[in-house]
Amino acid sequence: MKTADDAIRRALIEDYGVLGRAPEPDLQGLVQLAATVCGVPTAVINIIDDRSQHQIAAVGFEPAVCSREDSMCAVVFREPGHTVVEDATRDDRFAGNPFVTGEVANVRFYASSPLITPSGVPIGTVCIFDEEPRELPDEESAALALIAHQIVDVLELRRLTRELGESNEQLENFAAQVAHDLRNPLTALTGYIELASEVPEVAEVPAASRALARAESVADRMSGMIARLLDYASVGGAPIRRSTVEVGPLVASTMEDLRSAGLDNGAEVAIEASVPVPADPTLLGVLIQNLVGNAVKFAGAGERTPAITVTVGTVVAGVRIIVDDNGPGVPPAEREVVFEPLERGSNVAVPGFGIGLATCNRIVQSHGGRMGIDESPSGGARVWVVLPSA
């Protein structure tokens, strides 16, 4: 009879997505490591559900599927624990098993360690065996248990990566739907506001003109927010196409756009770029536009003239981009929070949607890099990005 435990185990196994597939190279590498470290000719990773034992990676034979009743690992799976059997023919639990009697194989030495998920649910084993009786030294036994933990880590990483991909796809679909559902009526609303502002009777009433101007400003803000959300959601959907990109022209282009829109705040920008950056040119352009635009906006919020320095150089992990400004900076307690969507920290006096840094973070993560915020030598914020060289 199937139990709730079986249902939970089956659901977890399904989440890992390893059944019915060719052995994954990372799992195959771990099972090869188990065989090599323990000095045996045969090793296997078993996933055990309520009906069958699925061999998802193996050394010494081709992985297959067998019934749970015939499985050696299913015997110890009832009470999962590290198991070492020097001679299976002398162990009452295994002496009549088809893998021992010769019906399927002639196993003598057998050892296994359970695969237990972070939630505490056993889903299978990594096991090693030989056709000759033998002992397993403590060091090798401990290594087998450690490999079992590593196998679970690999399975968890696969699950999280797949869920992230599905989440990104859902986010893109949601953003596209938002754009479709809101942009058309918003465009119509903006058109009506423009028509109303051109009516002489309305234009002659100062209060009405001010109200229409505010309504137009709100509509523009909503349109901008929709566009930003769509940009944020689309990052990571397309494959990264790396090339070597010079940062100087991207900074110059960003400043030209800001000046054209009257948003440069008279900023003075210095560029110290000694190396090109290995990145997707389009995404790097969005990254620089957001980082430099943010620096100019926040540094120019007070009476000071924004002074921005963009530095590019090599570090051990790859290439680092630094954007320093002389603005108010970011308090230490907020330096991680501001990378979340719609989070703007305590400096809400400066206009914005709280999406720019979140978009930057997605771009950096899609390249396998890291970013963070420190205090700048000029007193403001230092935003740094490290992208791997390959």
N, C-alpha and C positions, 0 to 999 in steps of 0.2 A: 504494500500500500504506500502510495506517495505521501510524503509528509511536507509540512511547511518548510522544513530545512531543505528538502530536495528542491522545492520551488524556488527558494531563495538562491540556492547554489546554481540551479539551472539559469536563472536570470543573470547572475554574476558572470557565469561562463559565456553567456550570449553577448554580454557587454564587452568582453575581451576580444571577440571576433576572431578566434584562432581555429575553430573547428572547420573541417572540410577544406582546408587550404594547404598549399605547399608549405613545408617548414620555413619559418622566418629565419633569415641569416643570424640575427642576434640570439635567438633561442637555440639555433643549431650550434652556434659558437659556445654557448654556456653548457650544453650537454656534452660537447666535445671536451670542454674544460673538465667536467666532472669525470669523464672516463680517463683523461690523461693524469689528473691529479691523484686519482685513486688507483691507477695502474690496472684497469680492467679493460677488456675488449668491447664491452657492451654497456650502453647507458641510454636512458630514455626519459623524456618528460611526458608524464601522463596527466590528462585531464579527465576526471571521473564525474559523470553525472548520475542520475538515478537509474539509467539503463545500461550505459556502456563505458568502457575505458577507451579514450581517444589518445593515441600516441602522436603528439604534435611535433616532435623532433626526436631523432634517434641516431645513435652511432653503433655500427655493427650489424644493423639489419634495416629493412625498409619499414617505416612507421605504418601502423594499420589501426584498425578498430576491432575490439573484442568485447564480448559481453562482460558485464560487471561481475557476474558470478565466476567467470574463469580467471579473473585478474588476481594476481598475487597482491598487488597494491591495495585492491579493494578490501582484502582481509584486514590489513592494519589500518585501513582508512576509516573503519568503524570507530576507532579511538585513535585519532591521528597523533603520531609521535615519531621520533627518530628511531629507525629500526635497523638492526644489523643481525643477519643470520649467517653463520659460518657454513652450515651445511643444511640445505632445505629438506633433504631426505630424512633428517633426524628431528625435524620440527613438526609437531602434530598439526600446526596450522597450514603447512604447505606440502606435506609429504604426498597427499593425493591430488595436488593441483596439476592440471594438464601441462603447465609450463615446467613442471618438475618431473613428471612421470615419463616423459618422452613423447606424449601425444602431440604436444605443440613444440616443446623445447626440453632441454636437459639442464635446467638451472640447478646449481648447487649453492654457490655463494650468492647472497642477496642482501642489499642494503637500500634503504629509501629514507627520504626526508620530506615531510609534508609541505605543500604549497598552501599557505594560509594568507588570505587577503587581509588588508588593513582593518576590515570590519570583523575579522576573526573567523571567517568562514573557510573551511578547508575545501579546495577545489581539485586537488590532485597531488601528485608526488613527482620528485625527481628520483629515479632509482638506477642503481648499477648492479650488474650481475656477471657471473662467470660460470663456466661449466666445471670448474674445479673448486673444491672447498678451500677457503682461505680466511685469514683474519683481516680486520680493518683497523690500522693504527689510529690512535686518538686524533692525531693531526689531520689525517685524511677524513675521518668521520666528521670533524668540525668543519673542514672545507666543504664537504657535501651539504651540510646544513646551511653554510653561508651561501653556497650557490643557489640553494632553494630560495633564500631571501632575494637574491639578485634576479631570479626568474620572475618572481612576483613583481619586483620593481619594474622589469621590462614590460610585463603585461599591463601594469598600471599606467605606465608611460604611453603605451599604445592606446589604451582606453581614453586617457585624457586628451591625447592628440586628436583622436577621432571626434571626441565631443567638442573640442575647440573648433574643429573644422565645421562641424554641424552647426555650432553656435554662430560662427561667422556667416555661414550661408543663411541662417534664419535672420540674422541681423541685416544682411544685405537685402533680403526679400522684404523685411519689415520697412527698411528705409525707402525702398523703391515704392512700396505701397503708400507710405506717408507722402512721398513726393507726388505721387499720382493723385491721391485724395485731397491734398491740401494746396498744391500749387495752382491748379486750375481755378478753384474758387477764390484763392488769394489774388491771382492775376485779375480776375473779374472785379474783385473788391477795389484793387488799386485803380483800375480803369474808371470805376464809378466815382472814386474820390477825385480823380483828375477832372472828370466831367463836371462834378459839383463845384470844384474850385474855379471853373471857367464861367460859371453862371454869374452875370453881373450883379444880381440881387444878393448873391452870397458873398462875392468878392468885396462888396461895399460894407459888409458887416465884419468889423475886426474880430469879434469873438468867434464868429463862424469860420473865418479864415484860419484863425489859430487852431481851432478844433480840427479842421480838415488837415492842417499841416501836421498836427500830432498824430492823427489817424494814419496819414501817409507814412510817417516815421515808424509807427508801430508795424505797419504792413511790411515795410522794407526790412525791419528787424526780424519779423517772422520768416520772410523769404530767405534772409541770410542764415537764419538758424536751420532751416530745412536743408539748405545747400551744405552747411557744415556737417549736419548729421549724415547726409548722404556721402560726403567725403570720408567721414570717419568710418562708416560701415563698409565702404568699398575697399579700404586698405586691407591687403592680405587675401583678397579674392583672386587676383590674377597672379601668375608666377612672377617671381623676382627675376629681372633681366639685368644682371650686373655688368657694369663697365667702369672704366676709370673716369671720374667726373671732377672737373675743377670747380672748387667752391666759389672762387672770386666772381665769375660771371653771374652765378646764382644770387649772390649777395647784391651785386650791382643791379640786377633785374628787379629784385625785391624792393630796393630803395627807389628805383625809378617808378615802380607802381605806387609806392606810398606817396612820393612827391606829386604824382599826377592826381592822386585822390586827396591831396592836401593833408595827409596823415603822417608826414615824416617828422613833424615836431622840430624841424631844424636840426635833426640828429647828425652827429659827426661819427662816421663809421670807418674803422681801420680794419684791414684784412691782413693777417699773417698766415698765409697758407703755403707751407713748404712742400706738400705732397698732394696728389689727387686722392679722391675718396672712392673706394670700391663699393658701388651701390647702384641701384636702379635709378637712372637719371631723373625720371618723372617723380618718383617718390622722394628722392633727395631734394628736388626742387620744392616740393610741398613742405618737407622738413625745415629747410632753410627759411622759407617764406614765413612759416609759423614762428620759428625761434627768433629770427631777426625782427619780425613784426611785433612780437610780444615785447621784446626788449625795448624797442622804440616807443611802444605805447605806454608801458609802465614807467620807463625812465622819464618820459615826457609829461607824466601826469602832474608833476609839481612845477616849481618855478625854474628848475634846472634845465640846462640844455642836454639832451641825451647824448652820452658818449658810449658808443658800442664798439667792442673789439671782437672780431671773429678770428679764432686761431685754429689751424689744422696741422697736426703733426702725428708722427708714429709713436705708438706705445707697444708694449709686449703683446697685448691682446689684439692689436690691429691698428686702426687709424682713429684718432680722437679729434672730435670737433668741439670747440669751446666757444660759447657766446657769453661774453661779460657785459654787464651794463652798470650804470651808476644810479639805478633807481632805488626804490624802497626795499628791495630784496624779498625773500620768502622766508617766513619764520620756520625754524627747524621742524616744528610739529606738523607743518603743512607740506613738507617737501616730498612726501609720498602721495598724500591725498590729492594734490593738484593734477596728478596724472590720470585720475579717474574721470569719466565723462560727466559733464555738467558740474564739476567741482571747481570753484574759483578761489577757494581759500578766503581769507579775511579781507583782502583788498578788492572789495566789490564796487568801489567808487569808479573804477576804470571800466568802460563799456566792454562787454564780451559775453560769450556764451559758455565758457568753460569746456570747450571741446578741442581747442588748438593743441594743448599739451597731450591730451588723450590721443589725438590723431598722431602726433609725433611719436608717442610711445608705441603705438601699434606699428608704425613704419619701422622703428628701430627693432622691435621684436621680430618682425617679419624678415629682417636681415640677420637675425641671430645675435643682435647686439644688446647693449645696455645703455641706459641713460639715467641721469640724476641731477640734483640741484645742490649747490654749495653756496657759500658766501663768496662774492667776488672781491678781489683786491681793491677794486674801486668803490666798494661799499654796497653795491647792489647785489644782483643775483648772478651766479655763474651756472649756466646750464651746460652740461657736458654729455656728449654722446660718444660711445665707442662702438665702432663697427668692425667685425672681423675681416682680416685681409682676404680670406677665402671662404 
